[in-house]
Amino acid sequence: MRRIASHYALVNGALKRGIVVEVDDLGTITRVSQHDNIDNIASVEFYPGILIPGMVNAHSHLELAYLRGAIAEGSGFAGFAREIGRVRGNYTTEERLHAASVADSEMWHEGVEAVMDIANDDLIMPIKERSKIEYHTLFEVFGLNTQSCDTHRAMAAKYHNSDITTHSTYSLQDTIFRDIAQEGCETLSVHLLESDDETLLYHKSGSLWDWYTRMGWECDFLHYGSPAKRISESVPATRRTMLVHGCKSSKEDISLLNNHFDIHPTWVLCPESNRYISAIKPPVAMFREMGAKLAIGTDSLASARHLSMVGNMRLLGDVPLTELLTYATLNGAKALGIADRKGSIEVGKQPGLAVISGIDFQAMRLTEESESRRIL
């Protein structure tokens, strides 16, 4: 039995003082209590900072860890897409496996408890299956010339917590996109509105349209009129759905999709990746104003300097700290469908525990010195 405390703890959606969390040898929380003076309680481990449940990285591409630093910052959306295709074949299997293993370890020690990981093949699946982190893997289907997802289905069938998903609203033709969107019970994860070019494509302009035209590729889905409308007219209202990036979302897009789904979709923000590729920021204030459900992802080391959840939280700007911490914990757990076990400090759960230090307690804000480390 361990008794763990900090200056503050994230409990029931609030930052509370005097909290002691008791856990058994299996990591199950057996008691959460509040005290006026923790010093009077025997055998309490005290960690300066804020005690939080293990974090949930709602969008990652662990398999791309070997591309750390391989693509220059500021390449832009279409440029990044072209570059990743050009460089990804330049590395050995051993390099890919080693990089994934290192990145997995970094996330674990920061306090990441679960990850929604996007995959193109199953090379690193043994690493994820051995990991202390709970991975949920979605094998993403993409390519305007792709006619079948049988290979992806076969890979997903081999592994626990695995399914298939669509890559985006601009990279699959209509029939296969709709088929994937309407099947499966795992969360659907779609890259959406990361750049203006996605919307411009539906109006036959922009860099994506120019690229596709040069390659002789045709799109049979432009009649939807916009990426958001393609989602609302293709994905069942009952499907648990994550919409990733959303940097170029409008109020109309958010409203349309919030109203379409029976349970609001989770918009997964990856601000470090957006900064790295195009120096843009997700419209956090607008999402909050519209009542959008938000979670946090790290994307990949091909498009980010780091996989730090705290680093990504810091980039979201002027958001109350309690909200930020909820994005990184409970909201991510809900998006993955694991909130009954993870994402919050509650009796009976095994959420893992981490402590964030370097907090400006007067303003209750993260600072440049803020960092997280796992303690359970």
N, C-alpha and C positions, 0 to 999 in steps of 0.2 A: 504494500500500500504506500502510495506517495501522496503528500499534500503539497500543492503547488500554488503560489501566489505571485502577484506583481503589483505595481502601483495601481493599475487599472486592469479590468478584464472585460472582454466583450461578451455580455450575457443578455439574452432576451432583447437583442437589438439595441442595447445601450452600453456605454462605458461606465462601469461601476467600480467603486473603491471597496477595499476590504473583502474581496472575494477570495475564498480558498476552494480549490478544486481538488477533490480526492479521486484517485484512480487506482484500480487494482493492477495486478501483475500482467493482465492481458491488455491494459490500456483502456479499459472500460471505465467511464466516469460513474462513480458510485454515490457521490454527494457534491453539491455545490452550495456553499454557505457564505453568508456575509457577516463580518465581524467589525466591531469598533476598533479593536486593537489586535492585529494579527500576531504581534509579539507575544501575546499571552497563550498562543496555541503551540503545542509541542510539535517538533519535527516538521516545520513548514520550510519548504524550499522557496526562497524569495529571489525573483529575477527582476531587476530594474526595467521598467518599460510598460508595455501593454501586452497582456496575455490574450491570445486569440486561438481559436481552433485552427487546425491545419488548413492551409489555403487550397483552393481549387483553381487550377489553371484551366480555363475553359476553352482555350484554343492554342494548340502547339503542333509543331511539325518536328518531332524529335529526330526523325531520320535525316533531316537536313543540317544537323549540328556540324557536320564535316565541312559545311560551306561558310563557317565563321570567317568573316573578313574577305571572302572571295569575290563579292560583288560590291562595287563602290557605292557609298552613300549618295543619295540624290540622283539615282539613275532614272527616276520616274517610273510610273506604273508599267507602261508598255516596255520600257527599257529593262526593267527588272525581270519581267516575264521572259524576254528574249535571252537575257544574260543567264538566268538560271538553267535554261535549256542548253546553253552553250558550255557551261562550266561543270555541270553535274557529273559528266562522264570522266572527269580528269582525276578521280580518286580511287584508291584501291578499296576492296572490301574491308581490309583490316583497318584502314583509316576511317571508314564510315562507322564501323562497329565501335572503335575506340572513342570517337567523338561523341557518339550517342551515349555511351556508358558514362563518360565524364559529365555530360550535360544532365543526365538522370541523377547522378550523385549531387550535383550542384543544386538542383531543384529540391531534392530530399532534405539536404542540410539547411536550406532556406526555410523549410517548413511546408512545402507543398505536399498535400496528402493525396490528391487525386488529379488526374489530367484527362481532358478530352483531346486525344492525339489524332492527327490526320496523317494518313499513310498512303503511299503509292505502291509499296510492295511490303513483303513480310520479312525482310532481312533482319531488322532489329527486334522482331517480336520476342525472341528468347530473352533479350535484355529487359524488355518490359515485363515479361512473365516472371523474371527473377527479382524484379525491383520491389522495394518496400512501398513504393508509390502504387496506388490503384489506378491503372490505366484503362480507359475506355477508348478503343481504337475504331476509327471510321476510315475505311478504305475509299478514298475519293475517286469518283469517275469523272474524267474530263476528256476533251478532244472533240472538235466539231466533226471529225470523221469516225468517231466511236459509235459502233452500232450495237454493241453487246456489253453487258457488265457481268457475264458469267465468270470470268477470271476473278473479279473482285468478290463476287458472292462465294466462290470456292475458298478464297483466302479467309474471308470473314467466318465461314463455317468451321474453320480449323481452330479458332481461338475464342477464349472466354471474353465476354464483354466486347464483342466486335460486331460490326455491321458495315453496310456501305452507305455512301452519301454522295450527293451531287457536289461538284466543285464550286460552281457559280452559275449565275443567270446568263453569262455570256460565253460559256465554254462547252455547252452541250446542246444538241438539237432537241426538238420538242418532245418526241415520243419517249426517248430514253430518260429525259429529265423528269417527265411526268410519272413514268413507271417507278423510278427510284423514290420520288417524293411520296408516292402513295403506298409504298410497301414498307415492311419492317416495323419494329416496335422500339428500337433505340432512337435516341435523339437525332434529328436531321440537322446537319450543320452546313450552312451555305455562306460562302464569301459574298458579301453584298455591299454595293455602293461604296467601294473603297476609293474610287476615283470618278471624276466627271466623265471619263471615256466610256464607262459602262452605260450611263444614261444616253450619251451622245450616240452610241452604237445603235440604239433603237430609233434614232433619227438619221441614220446613215451618214454620220460624220464622226470626227475625232480620230485619235491614233489607233484605236482598236479596229475601227471600220477601215482605215487606210491599210493597216497590216493585213487584215483578212482579205481585202480586195486584191492586194499585191500577191497573196498566196493563192488566190482563186477559190477561197472558201466562202460558201454561202450560208446564211443563217435563216432557218425556217421559223424563228420565234419572234421576229421583230414586230409582228402584229399586236403583241401585248401592249406595246407603247411605252413601257418602262420596266426596269428590273423589279420594282416593288409590285407592279400589277402582275408580272409573271409569277411571282411567289403566291400572291393572293388567289390567282386563278388556277394554280397547279398543285398547291400543297393543301391537303385536307385540314380543315379547321381544328381537328382533334389531334394533329401531329405535334408532339413536343419539338420545338424548333429553335435553333440558335442562328442568329444572323450576325455574321462576323465583320467587323470594321465599321461600317455605316458612316464613314467620314463625310460622305456627300449626300446624306439623307436630308430630306426636307420634312417639314411638319406634316405635309400631305402623305409622304411615304410612311412616316411613323404612325400616323392616325389610321391609315388604310390597313396596315399590318396588325396593329394592336386590335383593331375592330374585327379583323378577319378571324383571328384565332380564338378558340374558346378560352384558352389560357394565354395571356400575353407572351409573345416570343421573347427570348432573352437576347438582347443586343450585346455582343461580346466585343469589348473595346481592347485594342492592342496598340496603344499610343506610341510605344517605342518603335514598333515596326513602321507605323505611318510616318513618324519623324524620319526614320532611316531612309525610306524609299522616296518620299515626296515632300517632306517637311510640312506636312499638314497635320491637323489635329481633329479628333472626333468632336462633334458638337455637343459636348457634355451638358451644357446649360439647357439646350433645346430638348435633349432627351429627358432631362429631369423635369422640365416644364411640361412635357407631354406625358409624364407618368410612365415612361418606358422602364422595363426591368433590365438592369445592367449587370454584367459580369466582366471579369478581366481575363485576358489571355496574353501570352507572350509572343505568339507567332513563332518564327524559327530563327536560328542563328544565321541563316542566309540573309535575313532582313532586320537584324537587331544586333546591338552590341552585347546584349546580355539576355538572360531568361529570368530576370528578377521580377517577382510580383510586386515587391515594394517599389522598385524603380518605375514600374508601369503605373502604380497608384500615384506616385509623386508627379508624374507627367499629366495627370488629369486635372490639375489646377485647383481652383477654389471650390472644393466639395467638402462638406463636413466629414470629419475623420470617421465618425461612426458609419456613415454611408459608404465611404471608400472600403472600410474593412468588411462591410456586409457584401459589397460587390465581390470581394476577393475570397469570400468564405461561403456563406449560406446561399447567396444567389447562384454561385457556380454549382454548388451541390444540388440545388433544385433543378438547374438546367440539365445536369447529368442524370437526374432521377435517383440520387443517393442521399437526399436530405434526411431520410429516416436513420441514417448511420453516421453521416459526416456533416461538416459545415457549421456546427454550432456547439457550444458548451452546454450540454444537457445530460442529465442522468440517463444511463443506459446506452449512450452513444460511445463510439470509438473514433473520435474525430482527429486524434493527434493534437498536439499543442505546440505552439510557437510563441516566442516573445519578440516584439518589435521594440528596439531600443533607439536612442537618439531622437526622442520625441520632444517637441516644444510644448510642454505641458501648460504653459500660460495661454498659448493660442490654440492648443489642442490640434497641432498640425504636424505632418511629417516634415523633416528637414533633410538637407543634403547628407547628413550623417545617419539618417535612419536606415536601419537594416534589420532583417529578421533572421532568427536562428531557431532550429528545432530543439525542443526540450523533452518531447515525448513522441 
